[in-house]
Amino acid sequence: MNIQQSIIHRIAKERDSSGAESIEINVRNETLPLDGRLIKLGADVLKLYGTLSNGYGTLGDDLDIHRFPKYLTDYSSSDIDFIALTSKTLNVIAESMSQKSLTTTSYPIFFKYVNKGRDWLLIAVLKLKEGVGIDEETLDLNDSLIFDIHNLREAARIDIRKWASNEQPYLSFIKRGSGTDAESSKYFRDALSCLEYTDAKFNTDTALRAVDDYCENQEWNPEKRQVTRAKVFEYCKTKKDANEPVNLTALSAVINDLEPNSFVSFVRENEYPVSETFSPHPDSYKKLQHLAKRFGTISLGFDVGDLVAERVYYDATEESIVICNPPVDLVEQMQKAIGGSSNSSE
């Protein structure tokens, strides 16, 4: 994480209060020094974000309504600088926060950084927690306030290049909990105009790619991989038949019941852009059990079970797909088609 610019602001608010009068904004007017403390804080936030981010999407594109995307556009075109971008965004976050009575004093922090040769913008809302410290001279214990990094609930990250070219999804965000718990941080996503990316095919294809990569990473043998793909197929089919979404955490337990969080951790650590929940796409997950391809005038399709039973196999020497014990009537039709006798075995 090569931090280029960073800044932090403060929004003061008491719990169980709401309305414009419930908040007080403290704006920082210069970027933070790029020192060891900032680098460590940024690394800690980014590391935790990688394990928690489970929503993917886009930013609202109606610039008359969605203010943050408008500010980001102005920043990208150099109409405003980084400090102005963050202060304007701060006002939107504070306004959205003031409408929720359960929100409390927070510190929005902004990181503009480079990673893997790409520009990113990470916005996180930090909170303080009380702790016990020590005076290094007197060795007396004292009260201290530190950022409660591990309770991070509101954060979003934007891939600047993908956003500029509208290559979706370019936005990821944290969506923790469910029901009221998830709604408590919705103000932040609303402020940034985060629209969840719900494309079933994209999510299903990405999840299945992650499954294959996970099996490779685990160094599982072909039989284990085949069993895993069959489990994933049955899980997706069951969810589709019940009109329910795939849950990535539940799928992780299906894939590896001995280490139920292993797969979902692999997905987050390697930043596969797949949402925590998504609708399974039948044409995508059916490929786990049925292969089909059209090339030229030939249409070929068969189940994976046919491969396992070697009713169909690939002859590498002849570069041919061999079908064993084809139906007699099909053989006869093929012979007739080329002018042969229906009784001919040649």
Secondary structure, 3 states (H helix, E strand, C coil): CEEEEEEECEEEECCCCCCHHHEEEECCCCCCCCCHHHHHHHHHHHHHHHHHEEEEEEECCCCCCCHHHHHHHHHHCCCCCHHHHHHHHHHHHHHHHCCCCCCCCEEEEEEEEEECCEEEEEEEEECEEEEEEECCCCCCEEEEEEECHHHCCEEEEEEHHHHHCCCCCCEEEECCCCCHHHHCCHHHHHHCCEEECCCHHHHHHHHHHHHHHHHHHHCCCHHHHHHHHHHHHHHHHHHHHCCCCEEHHHHHHHHCCCCCCHHHHHHHHCCCCCCCEECCCHHHHHHHCEEEEEECCEEEEEEHHHHHCCCEEEECCCCEEEECCCCHHHHHHHHHHCCCCCCCCC
